[in-house]
Amino acid sequence: MSSSTLPKCMRAWTFSSQGLPRDILSLDHSYPAPSPPAKSNLLIRVSCVGLNPGCYITMATIPPLVRRLLRGPTSPIAEGEFSGVIHLAGPAAPKEFAPGTPVFGCLPMMRLIAGEGTLAEYIVIPSSLVAVVPQSMSMVQAAGLSGAGQTALNMFSAVLVKEGDRILVNGGSGGVGTMVVQLAKAQGAYVVATCSGANAELVKGLGADQIVDYRTNKPLHKYLGLEYEKQPFDAIFDTIGTQDLFIYSPQYLKPNGTVVNVGNFEGPSMTVFRSFINTWLPVFLGGIPRNYLMISTTPNGNKAARLGQLVEEGKLRVVVDEIVEFEDVLRVSIASNKLEKWD
């Protein structure tokens, strides 16, 4: 393939204001296509994109002025996860990333904030952020592997999970939650997961030993205190960002246990504030006598490749809720792990 096969324009879902996707996204049919890649960068023809709630939150909370300062006058593009085929490789790109190679990956947070999104026909991305799609995976599945998968891996890097440990996964049916459930089972843990009753069979099928329906067991922290006081958890993996789950954790989490959070249900600003208080407020000043860790994800190709290996070993799979065509993105409701596909 050569740069002569690259069109001057492409389709891309863009936005210029702050808000929810259904309110601000528009399909641009003549967005400038990226230039041929330099150095070790890759120009990728996108096949599928994972629609991620984290991207919705950045679109709704990051002011347009911030994006203009980071990106300039070019309209931002939505989303951050993808799978695709390498169209052109920079002169210093590793040999395994030759044109025609199927790859997957996700963008770092600063690129998402700047609006360097993946919901377009072509993207340029550093080769250090991608991995080759496992042979046993479809391009649809690969598009939902990197972001949620690398977040889950980071959670397990922060807390050592041993065989026989009792683990609570809050949000077991979401993109990150489905990964955490599977990784915990691969470590030999006993897994209790929260989800709605409608998703109970799905989460059980991923390996969860017990399901807690958060809708029928409100308030959740009270139910957990009654049910698991005598068999407390070794760790809690919170993929939602539920503050009460940490506040009341002494009722169901061992004294040396840790709450690991990756969710920002209350929004980025409040999540950062809560994280600081949860981590540093001393017990004698009202702090909670349990460990708390807020984990962020800096994606890289090595971690993505590790996820691919776990898929090949049969220890991990991607749950796909729905597939929609490129033009139909706006009809997809805000939900985790929904994938968009086009050819």
N, C-alpha and C positions, 0 to 999 in steps of 0.2 A: 504494500500500500504506500501511496505517496501523498504529499500535501495537496496534490491536484485533485484527489478524490474527496477532499473536505469541502463541504458547501460553505458559502459565505454567510448564510443565515440558518437558523434552526428554530424549533419550537421550544418554548420554555414557560413554566408557570412562574410569574413574577408578581411583585407587590411593591408598593411605594409608601404605604402608611402602616400604622400600628393597629393590630386587632386580630380577630380570629380568621382562619383561612377562608371560610365561606364568605366573609365580608370583604376581604382585601385581595384575594388572589385573582389574577386574570391570565389568560393564555395569550402569550405573545408569539405570533407565527413568523416573525422576522427578527428575532433576537440575534445579535451578531455571534457567529460561531467562534469558538476559541482559536487562537493561532497555533501553529505546529509547536509541540513541546520542546523546551530547551533542557539542557543538562540531563538529569535523570528522571524528569517528569514524564508522565504518560497522558496521551489524549485518548479518552475512552468513549466508545459509542455505548451509551447507557441502554441496558436491556430492561431492568426493573429497579424500582425504588421502594424502600421501606418507609411507610408513613409513620412517623414517630411523634408521640405526644410531646416529647421534649422540644422538638422543633416548633410545635404549635405555641408552646410557652414563650420561646424566644421571640416569635413573631408578635405575640400579644403584649410583651413587656418591654422590648427594646425600642427606644425612641428612634424615629427615622434619622434624626441628626447624628446619632452614634454610627449608624450604618453609612451615612454619607461621609463621615470623617474617616472611616475605615476603608471604604470601597470607592469613594468618589461618586460621580453622577450616574454611574451605571445602575440600572434597576436590579435590586436583589432577587435572587432565585431561591425558592423554597427547598426544604428537606436536606438530609445529610447522608443517608445510607443508600447503597446502590450495589448492583451487579452489572457487569457489562463486558464488552470485548475490546481489547486494546486495538485502537485504530492506527495510532502512530506512537512510537517510543523515542524519547530523547536520546541523543548520542551517548550519554553516560548511563543509560538505564541498564539494570542487570539483564543478563542474557535470558533468564527465565521469563522475562516480560517482553516477549517478542510480539509484534502485531499478529492478531488473530487469537491471542491467549485470553480465555475467559477469566475474569478477576472479580473480586468483591472487596468492599471496604466501607469506611465512613469518614466523615470530616471531623476535625477537631472543633472544639467549641468556638474558638475565636473566628474560624472560617464561617461557622453557622451564624454567629452574631453579625459578621460582615455581610452575610447574604450570598456567599459563594456556594450556592446550593447545587443539588444533584437532580432536581426535578426538571431535567432538560435532556435534549437528545445527545449532547456531547458535554464532557467535562474534562478539565486538565487537573491532574492531581499528582503529588509526589509519589514515586514508586515505593517509598518507605511506608506508605499508608495502605497498601493493598496486598492481597494474597491470591493465589490461584484457587479457583473454585474446585472443591473436591469432586471427583468423578461421580460420586454417588448422590450429588446434590443437583437440583434443578436451579436455573438462574433465578426463579421466583423465590425459592427458599434461601438462596445465598444472599439475596438483597436484605433479608431480615436477620442475618447472622452476626454481622460485625459489631454494630453499635450496642445492642442488648447483650450480646455474648461477651464482649470485652468489659462491659460494666460488671457483669456477673463474675468474670475472672478476677477483676480487681477487688471485689468484695471478699473472695476467698483468699486473696493474697493478704488482706488485712487481718483476717481471723482464721486461725488454724482449726479446721474441722476434722475430727478424728472419727474412726469407726465407733458407732454406738452413741455418738453425741445426739442430743435432742435439739432440733433446729425448728424455729418458727419462721416461715416465709410469709410476709405480709404483701398481698397482691400476687398470689401464685399463678394467676391466669394471664398476667400482662407479659409484655415482651421480655423484660428482665426477669420477672418472676418465674416464667416457664423455664428459663435457663438455669436459675438458681436451684429450683427444685431438682432438676436433672443432675446438676453438678454435685449437690448435696448427697443425693442417692448414690452417685458414683463413688463418693467418699465413704459410704457405708453409714450415713447418718439416718436417724429416725426423723422424718419430716412431717411437720404439721403446717398446712398452708391455708391461708384465708383466700376466699373468692366467693363469688355469688353461687347460689345453688345451680344456676344454669350452666356454670362452667365446672361443676364438681367432677363430673366424669372425665373431662379433659385433663384436669390436674391430677386426678388419681392415675390416669393412664400414663402420665409422665413420671410416676413413682411416688407421689405423696402417700404417706401412711394414714394420715387423717386430714379431713377437710373441715374447716370452720366457715360456715356461711355468715359473712359479716352483716348481711341484711336481716337475717332472722335472729341474730345474737347481738343485739344492740343494748347498751354500748359495748363495743368489742372488748375494751380493757376490763370491764367488769366480768364478762363471761370468761375471759382468760384467767382472771384471778381466781374465780370459783373452780374452774375446770383443771387448772394446771399448777395450783399452789403446792401440791404435794409432789408433783413431778415437773419441776421448773426446767426451763430451757437453758442450754449452754450458750446459745447465741440467737439473736433475732436479726433477720435480714429484712429490712423495711424498704420495699421498692416503691412505696407510695409517698412516704413522708408524713406519717401520722404522729403528731407531737404527743398526744395522749398515750400512745403506745410506749413511749419512753418514760413519760412522767409516772405512770403506774407500773413500770416494769419490775420494781422490787417484789411485786406480788407473784410474778411468774417467771422471773429470770434469776439465775443463780448469782450469788454475790460477786463472783469473778466473771460474770457473763458480760457480753458486749452487744449493744444495739448498733448495727451497721446500716446506715441510711444512704440511699441514692436518690430518693424521691424529693420533689419540690412541689408538693400538692398545694402548699400555701403561697406559692410564688417565689421567685429567686431571692428577693430582698428579705422576706420574712424567713425563708429557709436558712440564709446565711446568718441572720440574727439568732435564730433558734440554735443553729449549730454551734455558734460561739458560746452561748449561754450553757447549752447542754454539755459542752466539752470542758469549760473552764470554771463555772460557778462552783465554789466549794460547798460541801455538804452543810457546813455550819452556817452558811448564808442562804440555805434553801435549795442547794443543788441536789440532784438525784444521785443516790449512792450506787450507780452502775456506770460502766464504761460506755462511751458514745463515740462513734466515728462517722464522719460525713465523708463519703468517697466520691471523687470525681473521676472522669475517664479521659485519659489522653490516648487516643487510638494509635496503634502502629501495626505494621504489617506482620511482625513476628507474633503478636498476640492473635491476629486474625488467622495466621497459619496454624497456630495451636488449636484454635477453634475448629478449623478444617480437619485437623488430625482427630479431634474428639468425635467429629461427625463420622469420619471413616471408621473409627473404632466402635461405632454404634452406641456411644455414650451421650450423644447430644443430637437433637433434631429441632428444627424450626417449626413453630406452629403458625400456620397461615390462616387468618380469619376470612379473608376475602381478597379477590383479585378484581381490579377494575382497569378499564382502558385509560390511556393517557388523557383523553379528552374529558373523562368522567370524574376527575379527581374531586371536584366540588361536591359531588353527591355522597362522598364517603363521610360518615359522621366521625367525630373526634373520638377515636378509640385506638388503643395500642395495637401494634403489630399487624396493621392492615397494609397490604402491599398493592402497589400500582404497577401495571405491566403494559408494555407495548412492544411492537417489533418494528 
